């Protein structure tokens, strides 16, 4: 405790970050540390504990020991603790943002957005917890029947690199609210902020063992964590391939899991839309985290009569964007290469961009993993760039003729995460919103926030994060019924 009061962070002076287990920093059993890289310069950064199965066992044991007391506390008490965690995240936003920046190169506006949302998850579920319980079922005067939201016990949260702290908090806050303990496994590329979150939560009064963070690679930490017999629920955000692997483990163990996977989401613009706002939305699909967002609306579907005008305006706007100020770099050399390979592939298929289509070869951006914002106009819907999630600052446009054509194109994807529809005719926007196969549809820029449930249709996954729905994802419902007649 004295160690915690002194503000132990999990971080060694040499820039090494240890695991956070049972309320304290823990050296990895292997003794090894993994490198991180600053993608704005390609220079090495801090190192992260290279976890392995013994570290997972230790964290799961701590979680299993901690949750029964936590689950047995009144909701208001758990709510108070989560409020204090929210306060701590908000108070240390600058430090958390710097940890995040160092390994992602995100720009300040993006970092601020993610830090604010991270705190908001704890505040939202702290509030929900005080008002949202089970229900009573009317069996007449002869019985009392009610339901309880009970925790699973130990929840595994396996998260990716693109919005690291934000995605960790999205799973951790509702899981803790219901009374679970969590073992978090962040991406090995971007773990520092999640480890620091756990230290801050401990300092803020979250009891030891309720939030443990084991860092390391997917195969070395994620797989043993998902397969651990004491883990009773899995929350996964990441790629389709890893989701499939974890779903197989969960199916074998009969453990529920949430899969938040990829997307190739449409942004549908009708000729009667407010084109200024629709163009701004298309530009932000490129700038927000440099397109490395699962919900990025990177398929720009535009009514034929305004297609060329909209594309020209978007291209003009993205050409004004400044790397390092308006958008960040790709996360890794591999992701950078993947985007460039998409460009080469499109070129080989005869598709040339109206702007972009390359990396920066001079100036400060050339030192980092920056890709020029790119727009391909009027592409064939079967091209790889039109079908696959690129995860870079790349838009493809396709013209459509009418509402039915717009719907067919919007749904012409294996994914179904989000859609954005723009029309001056709100009824038409709503008609489309109700028919598109996607977990969330924004009409004319409607907000999607911490309060709105989030998740996919089709290959974008299943289960819901955020909103009241997530509380139910992390709880199992128990029915209790008492006969009152003698
Ligand atoms: P990824 O699947 O490679 O990694 C995600 C997490 O899974 C990481 O922590 C990683 O270490 C772990 N992992 C990897 N291999 C594993 C294995 N064999 N066993 C267990 N764990 C393993 O994904 P990524 O490249 O980090 O993230 C990008 C993907 O995530 C994109 O496809 C993107 O669309 C998706 N994503 C989805 C959402 C959403 O909410 N739907 C949000 C962000 C990102």
Boltz pocket constraint, residues with backbone or C-beta under 6 A from the ligand:
constraints:
  - pocket:
      binder: B
      contacts: [[A, 158], [A, 159], [A, 160], [A, 161], [A, 162], [A, 163], [A, 167], [A, 185], [A, 186], [A, 187], [A, 188], [A, 216], [A, 217], [A, 218], [A, 219], [A, 221], [A, 222], [A, 223], [A, 237], [A, 238], [A, 239], [A, 240], [A, 241], [A, 242], [A, 243], [A, 245], [A, 246], [A, 259], [A, 260], [A, 261], [A, 262], [A, 263], [A, 293], [A, 294], [A, 295], [A, 389], [A, 391], [A, 417], [A, 456], [A, 460], [A, 461]]
      max_distance: 6.0
